Amino acid sequence: MRRIGRPSGHGRRGRRLTDPVDLPRPTPGTQAVRGRLAGVSVRAAFWAGAWVGFALALGFGVVLGAAFVWLAGAVLDWQRDLAFTFGVAQRLLPFGDQRALLRDIQVTWYVVIPVVGLAVGLFGALLGALIGGLVAAAYNRSPRHALIIVELPEPAAVDEARVAIAEIALPLDAAPQDRAAQPDSVAPTASDP
């Protein structure tokens, strides 16, 4: 049975990973090399997950701390209004026995907000570290790996760089014919000043 190829550009659902379309042009003196990412460092993924989790959870924790402070003030105002309206002692109202704690939360807002932010941030760092480590371990165990493109120096560019370094390393007072006769590694002699 003979296969008939599709016309180019029609009916394509997407491009394959091995297609050279849209590859970035390598910088001069380098060559683009394809490969597959064989493994990810679990330790690096663990710490990266911890930092990302901490940063995201710190922002959420600060907002949560501000909400706690606002809620404490709202409950205190609500208790004050209920006590005045109904003529009931404030300690008999809901949250009446926590009045001192709510007042302390409202008054020391500049301590409560950062402490709640740090507590939630540390919890987020723990979760992020666990997720990062698990994702890295799962990637390393998976049979399929991501396609990557790496720019490596071309062999000609490496040779040119070695020659340039060798010329710089040669003594400046040596004659041009002496430079051609000297080996790649030049050791200083007793005649050099």
KESETOR-134922 format. One record per residue (C-alpha): residue in one letter; x, y, z. Coordinates in steps of 0.001 Angstrom, whole numbers, padded with zeros to 6 digits, always signed. Layout:
aXYZ;...
END
This chain:
m+000000+000000+000000;r+001397+003372-000991;r+001021+006428+001243;i+000072+009726-000266;g+001614+012742+001417;r-000426+015719+002480;p+000008+019034+000726;s+002213+021309+002755;g+000388+023837+004912;h-003036+022210+004590;g-004636+020185+007339;r-001685+020406+009720;r-002625+020277+013359;g+000750+021468+014615;r+004404+021141+013953;r+006548+018311+015138;l+009292+018980+017643;t+011952+017862+015198;d+010987+020397+012505;p+013648+023087+012013;v+010977+025756+011546;d+011305+028872+013713;l+014615+027866+015250;p+016534+030891+016460;r+019541+031833+014415;p+022717+031028+016338;t+025029+033876+017175;p+028178+034159+015044;g+030811+031597+016016;t+028274+029151+017433;q+026237+026263+016116;a+022787+025154+017246;v+022699+021588+018502;r+019557+019660+019342;g+019302+017328+022254;r+017038+016037+024952;l+017140+017152+028557;a+018206+013917+030235;g+017554+014904+033827;v+016768+017719+036208;s+018535+018225+039516;v+016074+017327+042252;r+017950+019504+044743;a+017818+022541+042433;a+014125+021956+041695;f+013487+021588+045443;w+015098+024960+046217;a+013531+026689+043212;g+010120+025428+044289;a+010789+026656+047826;w+011669+030172+046632;v+008704+030400+044288;g+006335+029010+046911;f+007669+031423+049524;a+007333+034460+047261;l+003780+033633+046210;a+002620+032660+049683;l+004254+035726+051261;g+002122+037997+049082;f-000989+036004+049931;g-000051+035938+053636;v+000330+039712+053834;v-003117+040164+052323;l-004486+037549+054738;g-002868+039337+057701;a-004411+042633+056607;a-007783+040890+056368;f-007345+039550+059931;v-006611+043046+061229;w-009601+044497+059405;l-011846+041668+060636;a-010731+042218+064240;g-011617+045916+063969;a-014964+045115+062337;v-015868+042631+065117;l-014950+045173+067807;d-017126+047830+066138;w-019947+045325+065754;q-019745+044378+069445;r-019737+048031+070472;d-022831+048728+068338;l-024682+045654+069649;a-023862+046478+073252;f-025125+050040+072803;t-028260+048996+070857;f-029374+046095+073055;g-027876+047217+076337;v-026121+043868+076811;a-022688+043530+078401;q-020014+043142+075710;r-018631+039951+077256;l-022002+038247+076663;l-021936+038997+072919;p-020308+036701+070325;f-016494+036994+070560;g-017050+038911+073788;d-014462+036969+075756;q-011867+037535+072957;r-012242+041320+073102;a-008733+041831+074481;l-007184+039625+071794;l-009112+041400+069023;r-008029+044776+070370;d-004396+043644+070496;i-004618+042421+066889;q-006079+045735+065772;v-003599+047881+067688;t-000464+045918+066719;w-001316+045635+063036;y+002284+046500+062066;v+003424+043250+063739;v+000471+041028+062882;i+000596+041563+059100;p+004304+040636+058627;v+004085+037689+061055;v+001067+036218+059264;g+002790+036868+055923;l+005958+035059+057020;a+004029+032141+058524;v+002007+031630+055360;g+005170+032201+053279;l+007062+029458+055113;f+004160+027065+054641;g+004085+027966+050930;a+007857+027408+050736;l+007424+023934+052175;l+004677+023102+049685;g+006625+024587+046771;a+009745+022636+047703;l+007812+019384+047857;i+006091+020050+044542;g+009378+021046+042854;g+011152+017949+044119;l+008293+015676+043078;v+008092+017196+039588;a+011862+016836+039094;a+011843+013242+040318;a+008875+012397+038106;y+010575+014017+035087;n+013771+012071+035708;r+011831+008792+035876;s+009736+009498+032791;p+010771+007894+029476;r+010053+011035+027436;h+012282+014065+027817;a+012009+017625+026593;l+013651+018683+023353;i+016224+021438+023868;i+018418+023445+021532;v+021859+024437+022789;e+024312+026826+021184;l+027865+025480+021195;p+030949+027193+019834;e+031925+026014+016380;p+035168+024024+016258;a+036744+026649+013998;a+035894+029400+016470;v+037428+027396+019323;d+040636+026907+017336;e+040779+030630+016493;a+040318+031513+020160;r+043156+029145+021180;v+045469+030679+018583;a+044586+034195+019759;i+045272+033253+023378;a+048577+031632+022412;e+049637+034767+020518;i+048817+036954+023501;a+050771+034645+025794;l+053944+034842+023658;p+056600+037326+024755;l+056289+040665+022993;d+060009+040950+022191;a+060146+037634+020277;a+060618+037908+016544;p+057785+036697+014255;q+059820+033658+013091;d+060417+032744+016756;r+056679+032888+017427;a+055969+030356+014688;a+058569+027970+016113;q+057311+028129+019717;p+054875+025491+020997;d+051345+026235+022278;s+052416+026367+025903;v+055148+028942+026382;a+057292+028815+029527;p+059270+031909+030508;t+063014+031613+030016;a+065863+033105+032006;s+066499+035670+029243;d+063020+037227+029674;p+063146+040431+031750;
END
